[in-house]
Amino acid sequence: MKKLNLIMLLCLMGTLARAQELTIPTYTQYLADNPFIMAPAYAGIGENIKVRVNGLTQWVGIKDAPDNQSVSGDMRIGDRSGIGAFIYNDKNGYTNQFGAKFSYAHHLTLNYKTDSFLSLGLSYNINTFRLDYEEFNGFDSSVTDDRKTINHNFDVSALYRLNEFYISLNINNLLNKDLKIYATNEPGRLRNYQVYAGYVFKNNNDFEIEPSTYVQYFESDGRSTTDINVKFRKRDRENYYWAGVSYRFLNDQFMQPLNLGPMVGLKVNKFYFAYSYQVTINDFFGYNSGTHMITLGLDIFQGPGECSCTL
């Protein structure tokens, strides 16, 4: 069993350490009523300052499996603009990255009568990627110095809303990586593309059904995934409660699930809580108890909006 765990860990490090750099793993964080962490165009949409703290532990039961913590906040400034920040720490085996994104969004009203809005966003990213060489004694004792790089990049996004329909396009890591200090097998193109779309169906009893889909495409190696989600939400004045399910598959393996799991959440007064559980349906299925995510939030300084495009 120890030998098997060692082989799995080496495979995990070999495949994911390369993919981890400048790419924060996205599971269901964006479904915890916080799409801003995915696309800067969402910054400042709402009547308050929204703060979310998120913890994600992947593949529980496998030693040195990926683990991620983050905090984000966004708020409206003026009538048509918003700002936000996202800080994260992501550990994956013997690699660790710490970084932040600072975002600005501008919101335009296309048509008041049809509630048609367009939002444009930009993020500046700074990322520190490091190998934990202190832990390498059992794998590669020749690594004795600090292996760390600092990267700078940008994200851009656009969000279109029409009544209860929304669709956003986000492009992460616009700039190519400088390969002069890397081995030749390092990917130079770090761009990944994300499309998020959904619709909120409402009735007169404050009950809502929100189906959505989220597609990711990585330019460096052509990988792509799709999430199919559905949330059921019950509102009680300013409070609400919701439950849902998320289903992810690789786009070259249509309808063969990669991750599958339930989600629940609630907002009471200013406080927010959400939990999601994901089962990873692949070769690691028998060696872990799934991926767990908890989100805690606070919505503060609520005030009436001056422009409908920021509501």
Residue pairs with C-beta under 8 A, 6 or more apart in sequence:
5 62
5 63
5 287
8 62
8 284
8 287
9 62
9 63
9 64
9 93
10 139
12 62
12 64
12 65
12 92
12 93
13 92
13 93
13 94
13 95
16 66
16 92
16 93
17 92
17 93
17 94
17 95
18 186
18 187
19 218
19 221
20 66
20 90
20 92
20 95
20 97
20 129
21 95
21 97
21 127
21 129
21 151
21 190
22 97
22 125
22 127
22 129
22 151
22 153
22 172
22 173
22 177
22 190
23 172
23 173
23 190
23 192
23 218
24 68
24 70
24 88
24 90
25 56
25 58
25 66
25 68
25 90
26 38
26 194
26 214
26 216
27 56
27 58
27 259
27 276
27 278
27 291
27 293
28 229
28 246
28 261
28 263
28 276
28 278
28 293
29 37
29 38
29 54
29 56
29 70
29 293
29 295
30 37
30 38
30 196
30 214
31 212
31 229
31 231
31 244
31 246
31 263
31 274
31 276
32 52
32 54
32 263
32 265
32 272
32 274
32 276
32 293
32 295
32 297
33 265
33 267
33 272
33 274
33 297
34 50
34 52
34 54
34 72
34 295
34 297
35 42
35 168
35 196
36 42
36 43
36 50
36 72
36 74
36 84
36 86
36 103
37 52
37 54
37 70
37 72
37 86
38 168
38 170
38 194
38 196
38 214
39 121
39 155
39 157
39 159
39 168
39 169
39 170
39 194
39 196
40 84
40 101
40 103
40 104
40 105
40 121
40 122
40 123
40 155
40 156
40 157
40 170
41 105
41 119
41 120
41 121
41 157
41 158
41 159
41 168
41 170
42 74
42 82
42 84
42 105
42 119
42 121
42 159
42 168
43 74
43 75
43 82
43 83
43 84
43 103
43 104
43 105
43 121
44 74
44 75
44 76
44 77
44 81
44 82
44 83
44 84
44 105
44 107
44 310
45 76
45 82
45 105
45 107
45 119
45 310
45 311
46 74
46 76
46 299
46 310
46 311
47 76
47 302
47 303
47 304
47 305
47 311
48 75
48 299
48 300
48 301
48 302
48 303
49 73
49 74
49 75
49 299
49 300
49 301
50 73
50 74
50 75
50 297
50 298
50 299
51 71
51 72
51 73
51 297
51 298
51 299
51 300
52 71
52 72
52 73
52 272
52 295
52 296
52 297
53 70
53 71
53 295
53 296
53 297
54 68
54 69
54 70
54 71
54 72
54 293
54 294
54 295
54 296
55 68
55 69
55 293
55 294
55 295
56 67
56 68
56 69
56 291
56 292
56 293
57 65
57 67
57 68
57 291
57 292
57 293
58 65
58 66
58 67
58 68
58 280
58 291
59 65
59 66
59 280
59 284
59 287
59 288
59 290
59 291
60 288
60 289
60 290
60 291
60 292
61 287
61 288
61 289
62 284
62 287
62 288
64 92
64 93
64 94
65 92
65 93
65 288
66 90
66 91
66 92
66 93
67 90
67 91
67 92
68 88
68 89
68 90
68 91
69 88
69 89
70 86
70 87
70 88
70 89
71 86
71 87
71 88
72 84
72 85
72 86
72 87
73 84
73 85
74 82
74 83
74 84
74 85
74 103
75 82
75 83
75 84
75 301
76 82
76 305
76 310
77 83
79 306
79 307
79 310
80 106
80 107
80 108
80 307
80 309
80 310
81 104
81 105
81 106
81 107
82 104
82 105
82 107
82 310
83 102
83 103
83 104
83 105
84 102
84 103
84 105
85 100
85 101
85 102
85 103
86 100
86 101
86 103
86 123
87 99
87 100
88 97
88 98
88 99
88 100
89 96
89 97
89 98
90 96
90 97
90 98
94 131
94 132
94 135
94 136
94 139
95 129
95 130
95 131
95 132
96 129
96 130
96 131
96 132
97 127
97 128
97 129
97 130
98 127
98 128
98 130
99 125
99 126
99 127
99 128
100 125
100 126
101 123
101 124
101 125
101 155
102 123
102 124
103 121
103 122
103 123
103 124
103 155
104 121
104 122
104 123
105 119
105 120
105 121
105 122
106 119
106 120
106 121
107 117
107 118
107 119
107 307
107 309
107 310
108 117
108 118
108 119
108 120
108 309
109 116
109 117
109 307
109 308
109 309
110 116
110 117
110 118
112 308
114 162
114 163
115 161
115 162
115 163
115 308
116 160
116 161
116 162
117 159
117 160
117 161
117 162
117 308
117 309
118 158
118 159
118 160
118 161
119 158
119 159
119 160
119 161
119 309
120 156
120 157
120 158
120 159
121 155
121 156
121 157
121 158
121 159
122 154
122 155
122 156
122 157
123 154
123 155
123 156
123 157
124 152
124 154
125 151
125 152
125 153
125 154
125 155
125 173
126 150
126 151
126 152
127 150
127 151
127 152
127 153
128 148
128 149
128 150
128 151
129 148
129 149
129 150
129 151
130 146
130 147
130 148
130 149
131 143
131 147
131 148
133 143
133 144
133 145
133 146
133 147
136 143
149 181
151 177
152 175
153 172
153 173
153 174
153 175
153 190
154 173
154 174
154 175
155 170
155 171
155 172
155 173
155 174
156 170
156 171
156 174
157 168
157 169
157 170
157 171
158 168
158 169
159 166
159 167
159 168
160 166
160 167
160 168
164 199
164 200
164 201
164 202
165 197
165 198
165 199
166 196
166 197
166 198
166 199
167 195
167 196
167 197
168 194
168 195
168 196
168 197
169 193
169 194
169 195
170 193
170 194
170 195
170 196
171 191
171 192
171 193
171 194
172 190
172 191
172 192
172 193
172 194
173 190
173 191
173 192
174 191
175 190
176 188
176 189
176 190
177 186
177 187
177 188
177 189
177 190
179 186
179 188
187 220
187 221
188 220
189 219
189 220
190 219
190 220
191 218
191 219
191 220
192 216
192 217
192 218
192 219
193 216
193 217
193 219
194 214
194 215
194 216
194 217
195 213
195 214
195 215
196 212
196 213
196 214
196 215
197 212
197 213
198 210
198 211
198 212
198 213
198 229
199 210
199 211
199 212
200 208
200 209
200 210
201 208
201 209
201 210
202 208
206 234
206 235
206 236
207 232
207 233
207 234
207 235
208 231
208 232
208 233
208 234
208 235
209 230
209 231
209 232
209 233
210 230
210 231
210 232
210 233
210 244
211 228
211 229
211 230
212 227
212 229
212 230
212 231
213 226
213 227
213 228
213 229
214 226
214 227
214 229
215 224
215 225
215 226
215 227
215 251
216 224
216 225
216 226
217 223
217 224
218 224
223 250
224 250
224 251
224 252
225 248
225 249
225 250
225 251
225 258
226 248
226 249
226 251
227 246
227 247
227 248
228 246
228 247
228 248
229 244
229 245
229 246
229 247
230 244
230 245
231 242
231 243
231 244
231 263
232 242
232 243
232 244
233 240
233 241
233 242
234 240
234 241
234 242
238 267
238 269
239 266
239 267
239 268
239 269
240 266
240 267
241 265
241 266
242 263
242 264
242 265
242 266
243 262
243 263
243 264
243 265
244 262
244 263
244 264
245 260
245 261
245 262
245 263
246 259
246 260
246 261
246 263
246 276
246 278
247 257
247 259
247 260
248 257
248 258
248 259
248 260
248 278
249 255
249 256
249 257
249 258
250 256
250 258
257 281
258 280
258 281
258 282
259 278
259 279
259 280
259 281
259 291
260 278
260 279
260 281
261 276
261 277
261 278
261 279
261 290
261 291
262 276
262 277
263 274
263 275
263 276
263 277
264 274
264 275
264 276
265 272
265 273
265 274
265 275
265 295
266 272
266 273
266 274
267 273
267 297
267 299
270 298
270 299
270 300
270 302
271 297
271 298
272 295
272 296
272 297
272 298
272 299
273 294
273 295
273 296
273 297
274 293
274 294
274 295
274 297
275 292
275 293
275 294
275 295
276 292
276 293
277 290
277 291
277 292
277 293
278 290
278 291
278 292
278 293
279 285
279 290
279 291
280 288
280 290
280 291
305 311
